[in-house]
Amino acid sequence: MHSKSIFKKDFMLVALGQIISLFGNQMLRYALPLHLLNQTGSSALFGTLLACSFVPMLLLFPIGGIIADRVNKRNIMVILDFSTALLIFLFYLMMGKIAIVPLMAITMIILYGIQGAYQPAVKASVPVLVETEHIMKGNSLVDLISSLSSMTGPVIGGILFSIVGLIPILYVSIGCFFASAVMEIFIHIPFEKKKAPGNIFITGWDDLKGSFRFMVRDRPVLLKVSLIYASLNLLLTSLIVIGVPVLITQHLGFAPDTANRLCGYAQGIIAGGSVLGGLLAGVLSKKLKSKASPFLLIGCALSILLGGIALQILRGSMVIYIVLLIGCSLLLVLVTIFTIQIMTFLPLLTPKDLIGKAISWVMCVCMCTNPLGQFMYGFVFEKIESRVYLPFYAAALLMIGITVFTRRIFSGIDQVGVMRR
């Protein structure tokens, strides 16, 4: 008999650990790059740092998936949270003793790399801890937690950063990672240790090849959908990651302290779109079908188009700021729903022994264009001068074209999922 609730102790401990850990992580991922942007004033360096930080995360997604399928997921989360606390403590000790650019680059690269190994363990624990009929709700809750952390972390980080600077954010983040690690020690995730025949590196490489072969040959729809998501990240989400802070601090005419606070509020408001998207996905979990995905993607393009119109036509810094945030928030609503769709159908299309590796490959393919997009937009905003609306128009039109061209890919996902059930 299936349980009617996902609110069991172990799943809720995973969720609570995520709340604490991701809150600290989001404060850091907001404050560290903004500190560098304030110190250097270079949007190109800002975009390059974020792009370089993403690379190890992408490389570690597949490895994290292999580890998640072969090692107790609880142990992965505990070790990596303790490691992140140590990383930020070392960053604090080195501040003022090492040049800020290389110190920031090394810290951000390691921070993102840890997340690359961490997230597959969290995602892969959901199908293990909840019943099949609750997978979408479980994924929605995990994504909702991530979105809430993305919303509150930058807001609080923005207030602290504008008033007292970076150091208090480091203190709070270290405490978050340490507390999360201690809490995760008490989680029990069902795990059956697999014997790795032969050399562990050869076994890992075989696992990588096997899981990728599964995506390419057995479930090519997963690869195709992942590539569409990669286009979404390249054109739209990378644009707001780079564009919003640069526009607020350098183009809308706000005073520096005000701009730092408004950046934090902006990150929180935009992340609020993810919260709403997670709630909507949970409420609509039984009605949401993959055939609605093209409409979600068109909506994403129109949302970013709204920001471009505001930048070109409207006058008044605060008016532009508000309309830009409305468009970006709506984008995150739709992107979150689309993400949860992918993560919900993936376990239904994948054998249980491949779920961790498949999730990591999907996440890797989906996010592989983030560094390219952030690097590209960093230089675009460095060179484009006052015509800051042009990237918004170009990105929206390209995304609409990709959606129209690939719309039929989504039509067969529901049927395959029903057959697997």
C-alpha positions as CSV (number, residue, x, y, z in Angstrom):
1,M,0.0,0.0,0.0
2,H,1.4,3.4,-1.0
3,S,1.9,6.2,1.4
4,K,-0.4,9.2,1.0
5,S,2.3,11.7,2.1
6,I,5.8,12.7,1.2
7,F,6.3,14.3,4.6
8,K,8.4,11.5,6.2
9,K,11.3,12.1,8.6
10,D,14.2,11.3,6.2
11,F,12.8,13.3,3.3
12,M,12.0,16.2,5.5
13,L,15.6,16.2,6.9
14,V,16.9,16.3,3.4
15,A,14.6,19.2,2.7
16,L,15.6,21.1,5.8
17,G,19.3,20.5,5.2
18,Q,18.7,21.9,1.7
19,I,17.0,25.0,3.1
20,I,20.0,25.8,5.4
21,S,22.8,24.8,3.0
22,L,21.3,26.5,-0.1
23,F,20.6,29.7,1.8
24,G,24.2,30.0,2.7
25,N,25.2,29.0,-0.9
26,Q,22.9,31.6,-2.5
27,M,24.2,34.4,-0.3
28,L,27.7,33.6,-1.4
29,R,26.9,33.2,-5.0
30,Y,25.3,36.7,-4.9
31,A,27.8,38.5,-2.7
32,L,31.2,37.2,-4.0
33,P,30.7,38.1,-7.7
34,L,29.0,41.5,-6.8
35,H,32.0,42.3,-4.6
36,L,34.3,41.7,-7.5
37,L,32.1,43.8,-9.8
38,N,32.2,46.6,-7.3
39,Q,36.0,46.3,-7.0
40,T,36.8,46.2,-10.7
41,G,33.8,47.8,-12.5
42,S,34.3,45.3,-15.3
43,S,31.2,43.4,-16.6
44,A,33.5,41.3,-18.8
45,L,35.5,40.1,-15.8
46,F,32.2,39.6,-13.9
47,G,30.9,37.4,-16.7
48,T,34.2,35.5,-17.2
49,L,34.4,34.7,-13.4
50,L,30.9,33.2,-13.4
51,A,31.6,31.3,-16.7
52,C,34.8,29.8,-15.3
53,S,33.0,28.9,-12.1
54,F,30.4,26.9,-14.0
55,V,32.9,24.7,-15.8
56,P,33.9,22.5,-12.8
57,M,30.3,22.2,-11.8
58,L,29.4,20.9,-15.3
59,L,32.4,18.5,-15.2
60,L,31.4,17.1,-11.8
61,F,27.7,16.6,-12.6
62,P,28.3,13.2,-14.3
63,I,30.9,12.2,-11.7
64,G,28.4,13.2,-9.0
65,G,25.8,11.0,-10.6
66,I,28.1,8.0,-10.6
67,I,29.0,8.6,-7.0
68,A,25.3,9.1,-6.1
69,D,24.6,5.6,-7.5
70,R,27.5,3.9,-5.8
71,V,27.9,5.8,-2.4
72,N,25.4,6.5,0.3
73,K,23.8,9.8,-0.7
74,R,23.7,11.0,2.9
75,N,27.5,10.7,3.3
76,I,28.0,12.7,0.1
77,M,25.8,15.6,1.4
78,V,27.5,15.6,4.8
79,I,31.1,15.5,3.5
80,L,30.4,18.3,0.9
81,D,28.7,20.6,3.3
82,F,31.6,20.3,5.8
83,S,34.0,20.9,2.9
84,T,32.1,24.1,1.8
85,A,32.3,25.5,5.4
86,L,36.0,24.9,5.4
87,L,36.4,26.5,1.9
88,I,34.7,29.7,3.0
89,F,36.7,29.8,6.2
90,L,39.9,29.6,4.2
91,F,38.7,32.3,1.9
92,Y,38.1,34.5,4.9
93,L,41.7,33.9,6.2
94,M,43.2,34.7,2.8
95,M,41.4,37.9,2.2
96,G,43.8,40.8,2.1
97,K,46.8,38.4,1.8
98,I,46.1,37.3,-1.8
99,A,45.0,39.4,-4.8
100,I,41.2,39.5,-4.9
101,V,40.8,38.3,-8.5
102,P,42.7,35.0,-8.3
103,L,41.4,34.4,-4.7
104,M,37.8,35.0,-5.8
105,A,38.2,32.8,-9.0
106,I,39.6,29.8,-7.0
107,T,36.9,30.1,-4.3
108,M,34.1,30.4,-6.8
109,I,35.4,27.5,-9.0
110,I,35.6,25.2,-6.0
111,L,32.2,26.4,-4.6
112,Y,30.5,25.6,-7.9
113,G,32.4,22.3,-8.3
114,I,31.1,21.2,-4.9
115,Q,27.6,22.0,-6.0
116,G,28.1,19.9,-9.1
117,A,28.9,16.9,-7.0
118,Y,26.2,17.7,-4.4
119,Q,23.1,18.3,-6.4
120,P,22.9,14.8,-8.2
121,A,22.9,13.2,-4.7
122,V,20.0,15.4,-3.6
123,K,18.0,14.9,-6.8
124,A,18.7,11.1,-6.8
125,S,17.5,10.8,-3.2
126,V,13.9,11.9,-4.1
127,P,12.8,8.8,-6.0
128,V,14.4,6.7,-3.2
129,L,12.6,8.5,-0.3
130,V,9.1,9.0,-1.8
131,E,6.6,6.8,-3.5
132,T,6.4,6.8,-7.3
133,E,3.1,8.8,-7.4
134,H,4.7,11.5,-5.2
135,I,7.8,12.0,-7.3
136,M,6.6,15.3,-8.9
137,K,5.5,16.6,-5.6
138,G,8.9,15.7,-4.1
139,N,10.8,17.3,-7.0
140,S,8.5,20.3,-6.7
141,L,9.3,20.7,-3.0
142,V,13.1,20.3,-3.6
143,D,12.9,22.9,-6.4
144,L,10.7,25.2,-4.2
145,I,13.3,25.0,-1.4
146,S,16.0,25.9,-3.9
147,S,13.9,28.8,-5.2
148,L,13.1,30.1,-1.6
149,S,16.8,30.0,-0.8
150,S,17.5,31.8,-4.1
151,M,14.9,34.4,-3.1
152,T,15.9,35.0,0.6
153,G,19.6,34.5,0.3
154,P,20.3,37.4,-2.1
155,V,17.8,39.7,-0.4
156,I,19.5,39.3,3.0
157,G,22.9,39.2,1.4
158,G,22.1,42.4,-0.4
159,I,21.1,44.2,2.8
160,L,24.1,42.9,4.7
161,F,26.5,43.6,1.8
162,S,25.3,47.2,1.4
163,I,25.4,47.9,5.2
164,V,28.4,46.0,6.6
165,G,30.2,44.5,3.6
166,L,31.2,40.9,2.8
167,I,32.6,39.6,6.1
168,P,29.3,39.0,7.9
169,I,28.0,37.1,4.9
170,L,31.0,34.8,5.2
171,Y,30.3,34.2,8.9
172,V,26.6,33.4,8.2
173,S,27.4,31.1,5.3
174,I,30.0,29.1,7.3
175,G,27.4,28.6,10.0
176,C,24.8,27.4,7.5
177,F,27.0,24.8,5.9
178,F,28.2,23.5,9.3
179,A,24.6,23.2,10.6
180,S,23.4,21.5,7.5
181,A,26.1,18.9,7.6
182,V,25.4,18.1,11.3
183,M,21.7,17.7,10.5
184,E,22.3,15.5,7.5
185,I,24.2,13.0,9.7
186,F,20.9,11.8,11.0
187,I,19.3,11.1,7.6
188,H,18.7,7.4,6.6
189,I,18.6,6.9,2.8
190,P,18.1,3.3,1.7
191,F,21.3,2.2,0.1
192,E,22.7,-1.1,-1.2
193,K,26.4,-1.1,-1.8
194,K,27.5,-2.2,-5.2
195,K,30.6,-4.1,-5.8
196,A,32.8,-2.3,-8.3
197,P,34.5,-5.0,-10.5
198,G,38.2,-4.1,-11.3
199,N,39.7,-0.6,-11.2
200,I,37.3,2.0,-9.8
201,F,38.3,4.6,-12.5
202,I,37.6,2.1,-15.3
203,T,34.3,1.3,-13.7
204,G,33.4,4.9,-13.4
205,W,34.3,5.6,-17.0
206,D,32.2,2.6,-18.1
207,D,29.3,4.0,-16.0
208,L,29.7,7.4,-17.7
209,K,29.7,5.8,-21.2
210,G,26.8,3.5,-20.4
211,S,24.6,6.2,-19.0
212,F,25.3,8.5,-21.9
213,R,24.7,5.7,-24.4
214,F,21.4,5.2,-22.7
215,M,20.4,8.8,-23.3
216,V,21.6,8.8,-26.9
217,R,20.3,5.4,-28.1
218,D,17.5,4.2,-25.7
219,R,16.0,7.6,-24.7
220,P,17.1,10.2,-27.3
221,V,14.2,12.3,-26.2
222,L,16.0,13.1,-23.0
223,L,19.0,14.3,-24.9
224,K,16.9,16.4,-27.2
225,V,14.9,18.0,-24.4
226,S,18.2,18.7,-22.5
227,L,19.6,20.5,-25.6
228,I,16.5,22.6,-25.8
229,Y,16.9,23.5,-22.1
230,A,20.6,24.3,-22.9
231,S,19.4,26.8,-25.5
232,L,17.1,28.3,-22.9
233,N,20.1,28.8,-20.5
234,L,22.4,30.1,-23.2
235,L,20.0,32.8,-24.5
236,L,17.7,33.7,-21.6
237,T,18.9,32.7,-18.1
238,S,22.5,33.7,-18.8
239,L,21.2,37.1,-19.9
240,I,19.5,37.9,-16.7
241,V,22.3,36.4,-14.5
242,I,24.8,38.9,-16.2
243,G,22.4,41.6,-17.4
244,V,20.4,42.4,-14.3
245,P,23.4,43.2,-11.9
246,V,25.3,45.1,-14.7
247,L,22.2,47.1,-15.6
248,I,21.4,48.0,-12.0
249,T,24.9,48.9,-11.0
250,Q,26.1,50.6,-14.2
251,H,23.3,51.7,-16.4
252,L,20.2,52.7,-14.5
253,G,21.8,55.6,-12.6
254,F,21.4,54.4,-9.0
255,A,23.9,55.4,-6.2
256,P,26.4,52.6,-5.4
257,D,24.9,51.6,-2.0
258,T,21.3,51.8,-3.4
259,A,22.4,49.8,-6.4
260,N,23.8,47.0,-4.2
261,R,20.6,46.8,-2.2
262,L,18.5,46.9,-5.3
263,C,20.6,44.1,-6.8
264,G,19.8,41.9,-3.7
265,Y,16.1,42.8,-3.9
266,A,16.2,42.0,-7.6
267,Q,17.8,38.6,-7.1
268,G,15.2,37.8,-4.4
269,I,12.2,39.0,-6.5
270,I,13.4,37.1,-9.6
271,A,13.9,34.0,-7.4
272,G,10.4,34.5,-6.2
273,G,9.3,33.6,-9.7
274,S,11.0,30.2,-9.1
275,V,9.0,29.8,-5.8
276,L,5.8,30.5,-7.7
277,G,6.7,28.2,-10.4
278,G,7.5,25.4,-7.9
279,L,4.1,26.0,-6.2
280,L,2.2,25.9,-9.5
281,A,4.0,22.8,-10.6
282,G,3.0,21.1,-7.4
283,V,-0.6,22.2,-7.7
284,L,-0.8,21.3,-11.3
285,S,1.2,18.1,-11.0
286,K,-1.6,15.8,-12.3
287,K,-2.6,18.1,-15.1
288,L,0.8,19.3,-16.4
289,K,1.7,17.4,-19.5
290,S,4.8,17.6,-21.7
291,K,2.8,18.9,-24.6
292,A,2.5,22.2,-22.8
293,S,6.3,22.7,-22.9
294,P,6.5,24.7,-26.1
295,F,4.0,27.2,-24.7
296,L,6.2,27.5,-21.6
297,L,9.2,28.2,-23.8
298,I,7.4,30.8,-25.9
299,G,6.3,32.4,-22.6
300,C,9.9,32.5,-21.5
301,A,10.9,34.4,-24.7
302,L,8.0,36.9,-24.4
303,S,9.0,37.5,-20.7
304,I,12.6,38.5,-21.7
305,L,11.2,40.6,-24.6
306,L,9.3,42.6,-22.0
307,G,12.6,43.6,-20.4
308,G,14.0,44.8,-23.7
309,I,10.9,46.9,-24.4
310,A,11.3,48.5,-20.9
311,L,14.9,49.3,-21.5
312,Q,14.3,51.0,-24.9
313,I,11.0,52.8,-24.4
314,L,10.4,53.6,-20.7
315,R,11.9,56.5,-18.8
316,G,12.8,56.6,-15.1
317,S,15.2,54.3,-13.5
318,M,12.8,52.8,-10.9
319,V,10.1,52.2,-13.6
320,I,12.5,50.3,-15.8
321,Y,13.8,48.4,-12.7
322,I,10.2,47.3,-11.8
323,V,9.2,46.2,-15.4
324,L,12.5,44.5,-15.9
325,L,12.0,42.5,-12.7
326,I,8.4,41.6,-13.7
327,G,9.6,40.1,-17.0
328,C,12.6,38.2,-15.3
329,S,10.3,36.9,-12.5
330,L,7.8,35.6,-15.1
331,L,10.7,33.9,-16.9
332,L,11.7,32.1,-13.8
333,V,8.1,30.9,-13.1
334,L,8.0,29.3,-16.5
335,V,11.6,27.9,-16.4
336,T,10.9,26.3,-13.0
337,I,7.8,24.6,-14.3
338,F,9.7,23.3,-17.3
339,T,12.6,22.1,-15.1
340,I,10.3,20.2,-12.8
341,Q,8.6,18.6,-15.8
342,I,11.9,17.3,-17.0
343,M,13.0,16.0,-13.6
344,T,9.6,14.3,-13.1
345,F,9.5,12.4,-16.3
346,L,13.2,11.4,-16.2
347,P,12.7,8.7,-13.4
348,L,9.8,7.4,-15.4
349,L,11.9,7.0,-18.5
350,T,15.0,5.6,-16.7
351,P,15.8,2.3,-15.0
352,K,16.3,2.8,-11.2
353,D,20.0,1.8,-11.3
354,L,20.7,4.6,-13.8
355,I,18.6,7.4,-12.2
356,G,21.5,9.2,-10.5
357,K,23.8,9.0,-13.6
358,A,20.9,10.0,-15.9
359,I,20.0,13.0,-13.7
360,S,23.6,14.1,-13.7
361,W,23.9,13.9,-17.5
362,V,20.7,15.7,-18.0
363,M,21.8,18.5,-15.6
364,C,25.2,18.6,-17.3
365,V,23.8,19.0,-20.8
366,C,21.1,21.5,-19.7
367,M,23.7,23.7,-18.0
368,C,26.6,23.2,-20.4
369,T,25.8,26.5,-22.1
370,N,25.7,28.6,-19.0
371,P,29.4,29.4,-19.0
372,L,29.3,30.3,-22.7
373,G,26.2,32.5,-22.2
374,Q,27.7,34.3,-19.2
375,F,31.0,34.8,-20.9
376,M,29.3,36.1,-24.0
377,Y,26.9,38.5,-22.2
378,G,29.7,39.8,-20.1
379,F,31.5,41.1,-23.2
380,V,28.3,42.1,-24.9
381,F,27.4,44.5,-22.0
382,E,31.0,45.7,-21.9
383,K,30.9,46.8,-25.6
384,I,27.2,47.6,-26.2
385,E,27.2,51.0,-24.5
386,S,23.7,52.5,-24.2
387,R,21.9,50.0,-26.5
388,V,21.4,47.5,-23.7
389,Y,17.9,46.5,-25.0
390,L,19.4,44.7,-28.1
391,P,20.5,41.5,-26.3
392,F,16.9,41.1,-24.9
393,Y,15.3,41.4,-28.4
394,A,17.9,39.0,-30.0
395,A,17.6,36.4,-27.3
396,A,13.7,36.4,-27.3
397,L,13.5,36.0,-31.1
398,L,16.1,33.2,-31.2
399,M,14.3,31.3,-28.5
400,I,11.0,31.6,-30.3
401,G,12.6,30.2,-33.4
402,I,14.1,27.3,-31.6
403,T,10.8,26.5,-29.9
404,V,8.8,26.5,-33.1
405,F,11.5,24.3,-34.8
406,T,11.6,21.7,-32.0
407,R,7.9,21.7,-30.7
408,R,7.2,18.1,-31.9
409,I,9.9,16.6,-29.7
410,F,7.6,16.9,-26.6
411,S,4.6,15.1,-28.1
412,G,5.8,11.6,-27.3
413,I,7.1,12.0,-23.8
414,D,3.8,11.4,-22.0
415,Q,3.1,8.2,-23.9
416,V,6.5,6.8,-23.1
417,G,6.0,7.6,-19.5
418,V,2.7,5.9,-19.3
419,M,4.2,2.7,-21.0
420,R,7.0,2.7,-18.4
421,R,4.6,2.9,-15.5
